[in-house]
Amino acid sequence: MTTTEWIGSTAATLTTTAFIPQAWKVWRTRHTADISLGMYALFTLGVAMWLIYGILLESWPIIIANCITLLLAGLVLVMKIKFG
């Protein structure tokens, strides 16, 4: 693994795992009042675009990280819409 790949993989791991506590907390408490619907909608769309970008580049760190992040951010977004 090159230094560039290591940095990309590490960055992808850190930024993806950063969403786990938020998704878990919302799942557990069903409390979403303090979460911005606009921010999560735009962020989720941005992550989807990063995923498409990664697919076009055939870059596995980008693809894997953004698949997982899209799932987690999408989950929070759906719960925000459902629980208000």
C-alpha positions in Angstrom: 0.0 0.0 0.0 1.4 3.4 -1.0 1.5 6.4 1.4 -1.3 8.0 -0.7 -3.5 4.9 -0.4 -2.8 4.7 3.3 -3.7 8.3 3.8 -6.9 7.9 1.8 -7.9 4.7 3.5 -7.2 6.2 7.0 -9.2 9.4 6.2 -12.1 7.4 4.8 -12.1 5.2 7.9 -12.1 8.1 10.3 -14.7 10.2 8.5 -17.0 7.2 8.1 -16.8 5.9 11.6 -17.5 9.5 12.9 -21.1 9.0 11.9 -21.6 5.8 13.9 -22.2 7.6 17.3 -24.8 10.0 15.8 -26.7 7.2 13.9 -26.6 5.0 17.0 -27.8 7.8 19.3 -30.7 8.7 17.0 -31.6 5.0 16.6 -31.6 4.5 20.4 -33.4 7.7 21.5 -35.5 8.5 18.5 -34.7 12.2 19.3 -33.9 14.3 16.2 -35.1 17.8 17.2 -31.6 19.2 17.3 -30.5 17.7 13.9 -30.8 20.0 10.9 -32.9 18.4 8.1 -31.3 20.7 5.5 -27.8 19.9 6.6 -28.4 16.1 6.5 -30.3 16.3 3.2 -27.5 18.2 1.5 -24.8 16.1 3.2 -26.5 12.9 2.1 -26.7 14.2 -1.5 -23.0 15.2 -1.3 -22.0 11.7 -0.1 -24.0 10.1 -2.9 -22.1 12.3 -5.4 -18.8 11.3 -3.8 -19.8 7.7 -4.2 -20.5 8.3 -7.9 -17.2 10.0 -8.2 -15.4 7.1 -6.5 -17.1 4.7 -8.9 -16.1 6.7 -11.9 -12.5 6.7 -10.6 -12.7 3.1 -9.6 -11.2 4.2 -6.2 -12.1 1.5 -3.6 -11.3 3.7 -0.5 -13.7 6.4 -1.8 -16.4 3.8 -2.9 -16.3 1.8 0.4 -16.2 4.8 2.7 -19.0 6.6 0.9 -21.2 3.5 0.7 -21.0 3.2 4.4 -21.3 6.9 5.1 -24.3 7.1 2.7 -26.0 4.3 4.6 -25.4 6.0 8.0 -26.2 9.5 6.9 -29.3 8.2 5.0 -30.4 6.4 8.1 -30.2 9.5 10.2 -32.0 11.5 7.5 -34.8 9.0 7.3 -35.1 9.0 11.1 -35.1 12.8 11.1 -38.0 12.8 8.6 -39.9 10.0 10.5 -39.4 11.3 14.0 -39.3 15.0 13.3 
